[in-house]
């Protein structure tokens, strides 16, 4: 005869829950249907905040460290991995679902809301210097991705437990309802980041605001809907914790302008005159007064240095202007400095400039130091400026329109510029060249990046043009400020291309450059050819090689 088992002793309630809370239906202050709706609304809002954190990390990392594909891959892959770990870890909190969810949301709001300021601070005060701290921003990026992913991963199991305790439902239906709210919330968060948070609040304030929303939603859901499932002590701890998180985020929001100014001074020096956000680009002007050379930074990278810009722009423009040059197209060049060099040649009838950023062009027109440096080139009636995608502009241009095409674009190693260094792009440039026309391409530093440089040269040849590689060195006084001061290029590489064999030389009937000479041009050509790397594949839109 089998003896029946003795009944199990009653289980003690968890210290974070009110007696009887976790084992039976939740005791709600509203009807079950309303309670389910509020939980799903909370899932919607928390998912929106979670995706905003992800996009903020991707955007800031791309701006600070470049190569948006790599940064997005690191952030998203680490975060998705951490979400799986967080989901498993949340199984231990199921009996404390209400208190656990409140604690997770408060922690997520603090970590996610402060992530942008912390990453920017490490980059400004340590990562920009290189050396032992060179990988500081990257390590912090991985750490934040891991922490935020763990906390986001813990949300869904806890929400599932809460929604099932309101009213039991078959597992498939509960999962469908919760995931629908989660995915729609992610959609809203994904759209809110580029169209609302970034343009109206900026990266730092926008992330702090996201954290505040996360805190309020998580706290209100638990303290308002499931407060009877918590002990008095748990309610007070959660209330105080959420209050402290909001206080930290609010204090950071009040100090964010001073923080940004201090961070900029740490990166660019104390004489920053202009700092503005244009869409997702940051433009900074430093110097240009009291004898200090003007520096122009775009997305943290030095685009113009008053110390050596003549060396760069003379080498970029003058060899290409040897020959017919009545009609000139400049791709990029929103600072007006390439335009200045073009206008020094007689016989120029028209210069079309396709600027990447209208704000840079506006500064080139209106800033006293920058407009003086470009000699008010945009005021010349022969110059016509449009703000457009250079790729699209070339597709729309009539064939055989220009005698000279100058490609003054960001370095090819920056992922956003990859398509502007593709075989398809140079094929379009070849199409708009008039008979006897020349194309010149800024191809990045040769000594620091020979593989990238020679990939550009190979890609230009693959588009059906013949090439002449050449370069120019930078003087020892090159700018030492800015986020990339430890990696400032000491030389510049160019590729001159035409349908027939081109030769880098100066126009004997043209203006005399201030720095560039026939001897330095020939020396730069010889030095560049010695670095040649053969058998490199061309870069295409579908298979970028940079």
PLY file of the C-alpha trace (Angstrom):
ply
format ascii 1.0
element vertex 546
property float x
property float y
property float z
element edge 545
property int vertex1
property int vertex2
end_header
0.00 0.00 0.00
1.41 3.35 -1.02
1.24 5.95 1.67
-0.06 9.32 0.49
2.39 12.22 0.57
1.98 14.72 3.38
0.78 18.09 2.20
3.58 20.53 1.53
3.98 23.33 4.07
2.81 26.74 2.91
5.51 28.69 1.05
6.69 31.92 2.66
6.05 35.00 0.59
9.02 36.64 -1.08
10.39 39.59 0.91
9.73 41.95 -2.02
6.10 40.90 -2.46
2.98 41.27 -0.41
1.64 38.02 1.07
-0.04 35.91 -1.57
1.10 38.22 -4.43
3.21 36.02 -6.70
1.20 32.81 -6.51
-2.26 33.97 -7.49
-3.96 36.51 -9.70
-2.73 40.06 -9.28
-4.87 42.30 -7.11
-5.35 45.25 -9.42
-6.93 48.65 -8.80
-8.53 48.41 -12.26
-10.46 45.80 -14.23
-8.40 42.96 -15.76
-9.01 44.19 -19.31
-7.73 47.65 -18.44
-4.79 46.11 -16.62
-3.78 44.06 -19.67
-3.98 47.15 -21.86
-1.75 49.10 -19.47
0.85 46.32 -19.38
0.90 46.16 -23.18
1.18 49.97 -23.32
4.13 49.74 -20.92
5.76 47.11 -23.14
5.23 49.41 -26.13
6.90 52.38 -24.40
9.79 50.35 -22.98
10.51 48.81 -26.40
10.59 52.29 -27.95
13.11 53.42 -25.32
15.22 50.29 -25.80
15.59 50.77 -29.54
16.36 54.46 -29.04
19.27 53.46 -26.78
20.56 51.09 -29.46
20.40 53.71 -32.21
21.99 56.31 -29.96
24.98 54.03 -29.33
25.33 53.27 -33.05
25.08 56.95 -34.07
27.49 58.23 -31.43
30.01 55.46 -32.01
29.92 56.10 -35.78
30.53 59.81 -35.19
33.31 59.30 -32.66
35.08 56.30 -34.18
33.96 56.27 -37.83
33.09 53.20 -39.94
29.36 53.05 -39.23
29.04 49.46 -40.49
31.55 48.17 -37.95
30.10 50.18 -35.07
26.53 49.10 -35.87
27.63 45.46 -36.12
29.41 45.61 -32.76
26.55 47.32 -30.95
23.74 45.20 -32.37
25.49 41.83 -32.16
26.65 42.38 -28.56
23.25 43.73 -27.58
21.28 40.84 -29.09
23.61 38.34 -27.42
23.16 40.12 -24.09
19.37 40.13 -24.52
19.42 36.35 -24.62
21.46 36.20 -21.43
19.15 38.75 -19.81
16.10 36.68 -20.69
17.61 33.62 -19.03
18.63 35.60 -15.97
15.09 36.99 -15.62
13.78 33.48 -14.89
15.06 33.89 -11.33
12.92 37.01 -10.90
9.60 35.53 -12.04
8.27 35.18 -8.49
9.22 38.84 -7.95
7.99 39.99 -11.36
6.58 43.35 -10.30
9.50 44.40 -8.13
11.99 42.94 -10.59
10.50 44.77 -13.54
10.55 48.07 -11.64
14.20 47.61 -10.68
15.18 46.60 -14.22
13.53 49.67 -15.75
15.08 52.08 -13.24
18.53 50.59 -13.88
18.01 50.61 -17.65
16.93 54.26 -17.56
20.05 55.23 -15.61
22.50 53.20 -17.70
20.91 53.95 -21.07
20.16 57.59 -20.32
23.74 58.34 -19.23
25.44 56.20 -21.89
25.91 58.99 -24.45
27.47 61.42 -21.98
29.77 58.75 -20.58
30.92 57.62 -24.03
31.47 61.20 -25.18
33.39 62.05 -22.00
35.75 59.09 -22.32
36.35 59.92 -25.98
36.96 63.62 -25.29
39.28 63.27 -22.32
41.03 59.96 -22.97
40.26 58.22 -26.27
41.22 61.17 -28.45
44.79 61.05 -27.16
45.65 57.56 -28.32
48.27 55.60 -26.37
47.08 53.39 -23.51
43.62 54.99 -23.64
43.14 54.61 -27.39
40.64 51.76 -26.97
38.78 53.37 -24.06
35.74 54.46 -26.10
35.52 51.08 -27.84
35.66 49.15 -24.56
33.01 51.43 -23.06
30.84 50.98 -26.17
30.91 47.20 -25.72
30.25 47.54 -21.99
27.18 49.73 -22.51
25.89 47.48 -25.31
26.24 44.49 -23.02
24.59 46.16 -20.01
21.69 47.64 -21.97
21.14 44.35 -23.81
21.00 42.41 -20.53
18.39 44.75 -19.10
16.27 44.86 -22.28
16.38 41.06 -22.45
15.00 40.82 -18.92
11.92 42.92 -19.77
9.89 40.46 -21.85
9.91 37.49 -19.43
8.91 39.75 -16.56
6.18 41.43 -18.58
4.94 38.01 -19.68
4.66 36.95 -16.05
2.78 40.13 -15.13
0.32 39.92 -18.00
-0.38 36.24 -17.26
-1.05 37.02 -13.62
-3.73 39.53 -14.60
-5.65 36.93 -16.62
-4.40 33.54 -17.70
-4.12 33.11 -21.45
-2.76 30.40 -23.70
0.96 30.79 -24.19
0.74 31.47 -27.93
-1.83 34.22 -27.54
0.08 35.89 -24.70
3.33 35.83 -26.67
1.60 37.26 -29.76
0.03 40.14 -27.80
3.21 41.05 -25.96
5.49 40.78 -28.97
3.09 42.85 -31.08
3.28 45.67 -28.52
7.05 45.25 -28.30
7.64 45.35 -32.06
5.33 48.31 -32.67
7.08 50.15 -29.84
10.44 49.41 -31.47
9.10 50.89 -34.71
8.07 54.09 -32.95
11.40 54.32 -31.12
13.31 53.72 -34.34
11.47 56.52 -36.11
11.52 58.89 -33.13
15.32 58.81 -32.87
16.23 60.29 -36.31
13.12 62.43 -36.78
12.46 63.75 -33.27
15.15 63.15 -30.69
18.24 63.81 -32.81
17.15 66.96 -34.68
15.25 68.65 -31.81
17.23 67.57 -28.75
20.60 66.30 -29.95
22.27 63.05 -29.00
22.99 63.84 -25.35
19.73 65.49 -24.32
17.71 63.08 -26.46
19.22 60.09 -24.66
18.61 61.66 -21.24
15.00 62.30 -22.23
14.64 58.67 -23.30
15.90 57.58 -19.89
13.37 59.83 -18.15
10.51 58.32 -20.17
11.79 54.84 -19.33
11.85 55.67 -15.61
8.37 57.15 -15.54
6.79 54.31 -17.53
8.41 51.52 -15.53
7.73 53.14 -12.19
4.14 54.08 -13.00
3.33 50.59 -14.28
4.60 48.83 -11.17
3.66 51.36 -8.48
0.33 52.18 -10.06
-0.90 48.78 -11.26
0.93 46.19 -9.14
1.54 48.11 -5.92
-0.57 45.62 -3.92
1.88 42.89 -4.88
4.75 44.73 -3.18
5.55 45.13 0.46
5.55 48.61 1.93
9.35 48.55 2.03
9.57 47.50 -1.63
7.23 50.31 -2.69
9.31 52.93 -0.88
12.60 51.59 -2.22
11.28 51.59 -5.77
9.83 55.08 -5.39
13.07 56.47 -3.97
15.15 54.68 -6.62
13.09 56.10 -9.47
13.25 59.55 -7.91
17.03 59.38 -7.69
17.29 58.24 -11.32
15.09 61.13 -12.47
17.15 63.54 -10.37
20.40 62.31 -11.97
18.96 62.57 -15.50
17.48 66.02 -14.84
20.77 67.30 -13.38
22.66 65.98 -16.39
20.16 67.69 -18.73
20.70 71.01 -16.94
24.49 70.67 -17.22
24.60 69.21 -20.74
25.50 72.49 -22.48
28.41 73.14 -20.13
29.49 69.52 -20.53
29.48 69.80 -24.34
31.53 73.00 -24.24
34.09 71.41 -21.92
34.29 68.27 -24.08
34.79 70.33 -27.24
37.57 72.32 -25.60
39.23 69.06 -24.56
39.12 67.85 -28.16
39.60 70.99 -30.23
41.31 73.42 -27.87
39.94 76.44 -26.08
39.37 78.66 -29.13
36.27 76.93 -30.55
34.23 79.67 -32.21
31.42 77.76 -33.94
29.89 74.40 -33.07
26.66 73.34 -34.73
24.75 70.17 -35.50
23.52 69.71 -39.05
21.29 66.66 -39.17
23.63 63.98 -37.83
26.86 65.90 -38.57
28.75 68.12 -36.17
30.63 71.08 -37.65
33.22 72.88 -35.56
35.30 75.95 -36.40
38.30 76.65 -34.18
40.83 79.45 -34.40
40.91 81.97 -37.20
41.43 84.90 -34.81
44.36 86.46 -32.94
46.87 84.81 -35.25
45.62 81.28 -34.61
45.17 79.29 -37.88
41.64 78.29 -38.76
40.65 74.63 -38.38
37.39 73.15 -39.70
36.18 69.82 -38.29
33.29 67.77 -39.66
32.09 64.84 -37.53
35.18 65.15 -35.38
37.60 64.87 -38.32
39.87 67.65 -39.47
38.71 68.76 -42.91
40.61 72.04 -43.23
43.75 73.13 -41.42
44.80 76.71 -41.99
48.40 75.60 -41.46
48.63 73.43 -44.56
45.41 73.83 -46.57
47.33 75.56 -49.39
49.54 72.50 -49.79
46.47 70.28 -50.04
44.22 72.38 -52.28
46.94 73.48 -54.68
47.96 69.84 -55.19
44.31 68.83 -55.62
43.32 71.47 -58.17
46.25 72.81 -60.22
47.43 69.61 -61.97
43.85 68.92 -63.11
43.51 72.47 -64.46
46.37 71.94 -66.93
44.40 71.77 -70.16
40.87 72.90 -71.08
39.06 74.12 -67.97
36.16 76.33 -69.02
33.59 74.19 -67.17
34.51 72.72 -63.79
32.52 70.47 -61.43
33.59 70.25 -57.78
32.11 67.39 -55.77
32.27 68.32 -52.10
34.40 71.37 -51.45
31.76 73.16 -49.40
34.50 75.13 -47.63
35.15 77.04 -50.87
38.91 76.45 -50.85
39.02 74.25 -53.96
36.78 76.84 -55.66
39.31 79.53 -54.77
42.10 77.63 -56.52
39.95 76.98 -59.60
39.07 80.67 -59.94
42.74 81.63 -59.99
42.93 80.21 -63.51
41.88 82.42 -66.39
39.40 81.02 -68.88
37.03 79.54 -66.30
33.46 80.19 -67.42
31.48 78.17 -64.89
32.08 76.29 -61.64
29.38 73.94 -60.31
29.81 72.96 -56.68
27.87 70.01 -55.25
28.11 70.55 -51.50
27.43 67.73 -49.05
26.17 70.03 -46.29
24.36 73.33 -46.69
25.58 74.51 -43.26
29.23 74.16 -44.28
28.55 76.21 -47.40
26.75 78.82 -45.29
29.73 79.08 -42.97
32.04 79.39 -45.98
29.97 82.36 -47.13
29.38 84.10 -43.79
32.10 83.23 -41.29
34.69 86.04 -41.44
37.73 83.80 -41.05
36.60 81.02 -43.41
35.27 83.39 -46.09
38.54 85.34 -45.93
40.48 82.10 -46.31
38.50 81.09 -49.42
38.74 84.69 -50.70
34.92 84.96 -50.87
34.89 82.40 -53.67
31.14 81.77 -53.41
30.46 85.41 -54.20
31.83 84.98 -57.74
28.94 85.00 -60.28
30.51 82.08 -62.16
30.04 79.79 -59.14
26.80 77.87 -58.69
26.28 75.86 -55.52
23.78 73.06 -54.91
23.43 70.81 -51.89
22.89 67.26 -53.11
24.22 63.73 -53.11
27.19 63.74 -55.54
26.23 60.29 -56.80
22.74 61.44 -57.74
24.07 64.68 -59.20
26.38 62.80 -61.56
23.52 60.53 -62.67
21.44 63.57 -63.59
24.19 65.52 -65.37
24.36 65.61 -69.15
27.18 63.62 -70.79
30.40 65.38 -71.79
29.55 68.49 -69.77
32.72 69.28 -67.80
36.35 69.80 -68.68
37.47 69.17 -65.11
35.84 67.18 -62.28
37.37 67.66 -58.82
36.41 65.06 -56.20
37.07 66.80 -52.86
35.21 64.30 -50.66
35.79 62.80 -47.19
38.34 60.01 -46.94
37.21 56.69 -48.49
37.76 54.87 -45.21
34.65 56.57 -43.78
31.78 54.20 -44.51
29.32 56.95 -45.45
31.69 57.93 -48.30
32.28 54.43 -49.64
29.83 54.72 -52.53
31.56 57.96 -53.60
34.74 55.95 -54.17
33.12 53.11 -56.08
33.60 51.94 -59.67
30.03 52.98 -60.44
30.69 56.51 -59.16
33.81 56.92 -61.29
31.94 55.51 -64.27
29.42 58.33 -63.89
32.26 60.85 -63.55
33.81 59.52 -66.75
30.48 59.96 -68.55
30.25 63.69 -67.71
33.84 64.43 -68.81
34.17 66.31 -72.09
36.73 65.07 -74.65
40.14 65.79 -73.16
38.62 66.27 -69.70
40.36 65.31 -66.44
39.17 63.89 -63.13
41.14 64.37 -59.92
40.33 62.42 -56.75
41.41 63.03 -53.19
42.22 59.46 -52.16
43.38 59.83 -48.55
46.87 59.53 -47.04
49.35 57.30 -48.86
51.86 56.45 -46.13
49.25 55.74 -43.44
46.82 53.91 -45.73
48.53 52.62 -48.88
46.02 49.81 -49.40
43.07 52.23 -49.35
44.88 54.67 -51.64
45.79 52.06 -54.24
42.28 50.58 -54.08
40.99 54.01 -55.10
43.48 54.12 -57.97
42.50 50.61 -59.09
38.82 51.50 -58.92
39.30 54.60 -61.08
41.10 52.49 -63.69
38.32 49.88 -63.54
35.90 52.64 -64.57
37.72 53.01 -67.90
40.11 55.86 -67.09
43.87 56.02 -67.18
45.51 57.25 -64.01
48.52 59.13 -62.69
48.98 58.76 -58.91
50.75 61.52 -56.97
50.87 62.95 -53.48
52.13 65.71 -51.27
53.57 65.72 -47.77
52.38 67.77 -44.82
54.67 70.12 -42.92
55.73 69.34 -39.34
53.39 72.06 -38.08
50.25 70.16 -39.13
47.32 70.61 -36.75
47.65 68.82 -33.43
44.12 69.46 -32.21
40.89 67.57 -32.64
39.69 64.05 -31.87
42.12 62.44 -34.32
45.19 64.47 -33.35
47.19 61.32 -32.64
46.43 59.98 -36.14
46.64 63.17 -38.24
47.88 62.23 -41.75
51.35 63.44 -42.64
50.70 63.30 -46.38
47.88 63.46 -48.91
47.31 61.25 -51.91
45.59 62.11 -55.20
44.73 60.33 -58.42
44.65 62.27 -61.70
42.62 60.47 -64.38
41.63 60.96 -68.02
40.72 58.90 -71.09
44.31 59.28 -72.29
47.45 59.01 -70.17
47.47 62.05 -67.85
50.59 63.63 -66.43
50.63 65.65 -63.20
52.16 69.00 -64.08
51.46 72.69 -63.73
49.98 74.80 -66.52
52.86 76.92 -67.86
50.37 79.67 -68.69
48.47 79.37 -65.41
48.92 81.08 -62.05
51.95 80.29 -59.91
50.91 78.32 -56.81
52.21 79.55 -53.45
53.53 76.18 -52.28
53.32 73.64 -55.11
56.15 73.53 -57.66
57.01 71.31 -60.60
59.82 69.81 -58.55
57.64 69.03 -55.51
54.91 67.64 -57.78
57.39 65.31 -59.50
58.86 64.24 -56.15
55.39 63.50 -54.83
54.64 61.40 -57.90
57.82 59.36 -57.50
57.29 58.83 -53.76
53.70 57.71 -54.29
54.57 55.24 -57.04
57.11 53.56 -54.73
54.26 52.54 -52.40
52.27 50.76 -55.11
50.32 47.66 -54.10
49.35 45.58 -57.11
46.55 43.10 -57.82
43.97 44.89 -55.69
40.29 44.42 -56.63
38.15 47.43 -57.48
35.58 48.67 -54.98
31.95 48.51 -56.09
28.62 49.41 -54.56
27.85 45.78 -53.80
31.38 44.88 -52.71
33.09 47.84 -51.00
36.81 47.30 -50.38
37.64 50.13 -47.99
0 1
1 2
2 3
3 4
4 5
5 6
6 7
7 8
8 9
9 10
10 11
11 12
12 13
13 14
14 15
15 16
16 17
17 18
18 19
19 20
20 21
21 22
22 23
23 24
24 25
25 26
26 27
27 28
28 29
29 30
30 31
31 32
32 33
33 34
34 35
35 36
36 37
37 38
38 39
39 40
40 41
41 42
42 43
43 44
44 45
45 46
46 47
47 48
48 49
49 50
50 51
51 52
52 53
53 54
54 55
55 56
56 57
57 58
58 59
59 60
60 61
61 62
62 63
63 64
64 65
65 66
66 67
67 68
68 69
69 70
70 71
71 72
72 73
73 74
74 75
75 76
76 77
77 78
78 79
79 80
80 81
81 82
82 83
83 84
84 85
85 86
86 87
87 88
88 89
89 90
90 91
91 92
92 93
93 94
94 95
95 96
96 97
97 98
98 99
99 100
100 101
101 102
102 103
103 104
104 105
105 106
106 107
107 108
108 109
109 110
110 111
111 112
112 113
113 114
114 115
115 116
116 117
117 118
118 119
119 120
120 121
121 122
122 123
123 124
124 125
125 126
126 127
127 128
128 129
129 130
130 131
131 132
132 133
133 134
134 135
135 136
136 137
137 138
138 139
139 140
140 141
141 142
142 143
143 144
144 145
145 146
146 147
147 148
148 149
149 150
150 151
151 152
152 153
153 154
154 155
155 156
156 157
157 158
158 159
159 160
160 161
161 162
162 163
163 164
164 165
165 166
166 167
167 168
168 169
169 170
170 171
171 172
172 173
173 174
174 175
175 176
176 177
177 178
178 179
179 180
180 181
181 182
182 183
183 184
184 185
185 186
186 187
187 188
188 189
189 190
190 191
191 192
192 193
193 194
194 195
195 196
196 197
197 198
198 199
199 200
200 201
201 202
202 203
203 204
204 205
205 206
206 207
207 208
208 209
209 210
210 211
211 212
212 213
213 214
214 215
215 216
216 217
217 218
218 219
219 220
220 221
221 222
222 223
223 224
224 225
225 226
226 227
227 228
228 229
229 230
230 231
231 232
232 233
233 234
234 235
235 236
236 237
237 238
238 239
239 240
240 241
241 242
242 243
243 244
244 245
245 246
246 247
247 248
248 249
249 250
250 251
251 252
252 253
253 254
254 255
255 256
256 257
257 258
258 259
259 260
260 261
261 262
262 263
263 264
264 265
265 266
266 267
267 268
268 269
269 270
270 271
271 272
272 273
273 274
274 275
275 276
276 277
277 278
278 279
279 280
280 281
281 282
282 283
283 284
284 285
285 286
286 287
287 288
288 289
289 290
290 291
291 292
292 293
293 294
294 295
295 296
296 297
297 298
298 299
299 300
300 301
301 302
302 303
303 304
304 305
305 306
306 307
307 308
308 309
309 310
310 311
311 312
312 313
313 314
314 315
315 316
316 317
317 318
318 319
319 320
320 321
321 322
322 323
323 324
324 325
325 326
326 327
327 328
328 329
329 330
330 331
331 332
332 333
333 334
334 335
335 336
336 337
337 338
338 339
339 340
340 341
341 342
342 343
343 344
344 345
345 346
346 347
347 348
348 349
349 350
350 351
351 352
352 353
353 354
354 355
355 356
356 357
357 358
358 359
359 360
360 361
361 362
362 363
363 364
364 365
365 366
366 367
367 368
368 369
369 370
370 371
371 372
372 373
373 374
374 375
375 376
376 377
377 378
378 379
379 380
380 381
381 382
382 383
383 384
384 385
385 386
386 387
387 388
388 389
389 390
390 391
391 392
392 393
393 394
394 395
395 396
396 397
397 398
398 399
399 400
400 401
401 402
402 403
403 404
404 405
405 406
406 407
407 408
408 409
409 410
410 411
411 412
412 413
413 414
414 415
415 416
416 417
417 418
418 419
419 420
420 421
421 422
422 423
423 424
424 425
425 426
426 427
427 428
428 429
429 430
430 431
431 432
432 433
433 434
434 435
435 436
436 437
437 438
438 439
439 440
440 441
441 442
442 443
443 444
444 445
445 446
446 447
447 448
448 449
449 450
450 451
451 452
452 453
453 454
454 455
455 456
456 457
457 458
458 459
459 460
460 461
461 462
462 463
463 464
464 465
465 466
466 467
467 468
468 469
469 470
470 471
471 472
472 473
473 474
474 475
475 476
476 477
477 478
478 479
479 480
480 481
481 482
482 483
483 484
484 485
485 486
486 487
487 488
488 489
489 490
490 491
491 492
492 493
493 494
494 495
495 496
496 497
497 498
498 499
499 500
500 501
501 502
502 503
503 504
504 505
505 506
506 507
507 508
508 509
509 510
510 511
511 512
512 513
513 514
514 515
515 516
516 517
517 518
518 519
519 520
520 521
521 522
522 523
523 524
524 525
525 526
526 527
527 528
528 529
529 530
530 531
531 532
532 533
533 534
534 535
535 536
536 537
537 538
538 539
539 540
540 541
541 542
542 543
543 544
544 545
